[in-house]
Amino acid sequence: MTKKYVPVVAALLLVMVSACTSGGEIGKANPDSSATSTPQSADKLPKRPAELKVNNVDPCKLLSAAQMDQIKIAEADPEQSTVIDGTAMPGCFYSNNLTYSYIAVVATNKGVDYWLRSGGNVTAEVVNVAGYGAAQVKLIGVDNANCAVAVDVAEGQQLFMNYKPDSENKETQQQLCDKAKKAAGLALETLKTLK
């Protein structure tokens, strides 16, 4: 990853990880008493159309050049991400010259239920992404900053896609989440061809 993106990625990952941890303890949902999040059950996820394991998948190959053009992405840089449970996992930072970015992560150690049961400083609701069940994840009390979806691709595995605009963003929360879902849907199309 080029040095100009490191501060942006580091800040985003710090926010997402801290939202799901308590007292610096990685992996523990923050039981914030002021939060009104109600964890959802993973059994609300629809049955997967097919299992798409993400073992050994390069996240920077999840979006083809044509797909990157479709969502106006200029570059893809590999990175290790700790956004899920504080554990380093393969990720990719897709950017449009800092106007907005996507972070794709393939997780083989945590399924979508991680988000649905976490509570704490995030809300998660079950949504559909290209026929697959997913958790749409948002920080409590923060609107129009970013939106992520974690797609239930295989038992105990997920494809995580986060969309984050720059600080001058004028998009609604729904628009942010629609963009995260669109990019995740495109990544699912590619994932089907990688098997």
N, C-alpha and C positions, 0 to 999 in steps of 0.2 A: 504494500500500500504506500502511496506517496505520502510524504510528510505533511502536506497541507491538509489531508483528511484526518490525520490521527486525533487532533483535539475534538473534532466533531464526533467521531466514532466513540472515543473514550467517554465523552460526556453523555452520549446517548446510552451506552452500555452501563455506565455507572447509575444512571437514573433507573433503568429497567431492573438491574440487579438489586439496587437498594430498595426498590419497590417491593421486592419479594423476599427480603431478608430482614432479620431482626437483630439489633445489637451487634452487627458485624458478623453474625453467624450465617454462613452461606447455607442456602437451601431451606431456611425456616421462614414460613410466611409470617409477616409482621402483624401481630394481633392488635392493630390500631383500633382502640375503642371508639374513636370518632368516625371511623369508616363505616359505611352502611353496606358493604359488599356482602352478598349472600352467595357462598360457593354453590356451584351447580354440580350435578352428578354426571360422570362420564357416560352413564347408561342412556343419557339423552342424545348421545351422538348417533346418527344414522349408521347403518351397516355400510362398510366400505365397498365401493364397486369392485375394487381389486386391491390386493395388498401390494404396496410399492415400497419395498425396503430401501432405506437410504444409506446402508452400509457402503463405505468406500465411494460415495457419490461426491464429486467435486462441486460445491455450491456455486462456483463461478462458471459452471457449464449448465446451470439450470435455466438460464435465459439465453436463447440463441441470439445471433446478431439481429435477425429480423424482429424477434420479440423485444430486444433492447430498443430498437428503432420505434417500435409500436408504443412503448412507454417513455420514449425520449431519454434513454440512458446513454451516457457517453462512454463510461468506462466501468470495468469490473476489476476489483482488487481483492485478492484472497486475504483473509485474516482469521485469527482464532477469536472466537466469541465466547464470552462467559455469561451471556444474557439468560441462559436457562440454568438455574440451580447453581450458578457460580462455577460450573465445570467448563473447562476449555473444550470447545467443539469447532469443527470446520465451519467457516462462515465466508461470506463474500459481501463486500461493500460495493454496491452498484450506485454510481453517482451521475448527476447532471450538473457538473461544475458548481457544486454547493448550493444550487437552487433547491434541490431536493435529493433525497437518497433513499435507497432500499437496502436493508440488510437481510440476507438470506442465511439461515442456519439449518443444518441437517443434524438432528439429534437422534442418537441411537440408544440413549439411556433413560429418556423420559418421554412418556406419551403426552397427549393433549390433556389428559386428566390432571397433569401437574398444574395447569392454569385453572382448570375448572374447580379444583378443590382448594386452591391456594388462599383465597380470601386476601386478607392483608390490605396492601395499598393498591391493588389492582382489581378491576372488575373483569369478568370473563363471561361471555354469553355464547351459546352454541349458534353457529351460522353454517351456511352451506357454501362451499367453494368448489365449483365444477363437479358437483355430485358427491363430494367428500365432506364429512362432518369436520368442523373446525371450531376452535375457540377464538373469538374476537376479543383481544386483550387491550385494555385501556387503563391508564393511571387514574386513580380516584382524584377528583378535584382539579384535574388538568384537562382542559379542552383545547382542541385545535393545535396540539403540539405534535402528536404522532398517533399511529394506530398500528397494531400488529395482529396477524392471524397465525394461529398454529394449527396446521392441517393434520388430521389423523390419517397418516399414510400407511401405517403398519402397527402391529401390536407393540406397545412400548416405544414407538418412534414417532417423530413429528417433523414436518417441514415448517419452519418458522419464517415468516416474512414480515418485516417492519417497514412502514413508510414514514418518512420524516421530512417535512418541508423546512425551508429556512425560517428564520425568525420573523420575516416580513409576510408570513403566510396569511392569506385571507380565506382559506378553505374552511368549510364546516367540518365538524367531527365525522359526519356521515361521508363526506367527500374523501376524507383521509382514509377511512376504513374501506371505502369502495376501491380506492387505488391499491391498498394493501391486498385486498381480495383478488383484484384483477391480476396483479403481479404473481400472486400465489397460484392462481389458475393457470397462468402461462407456464410457471415452473412445473406444475403437475403435468402439463402436456409434454414438456421435455422429459420429465422423469419417467414417463411411460415408455419413451424411446430408448432410455439408457439401460433398460433391463434386457 
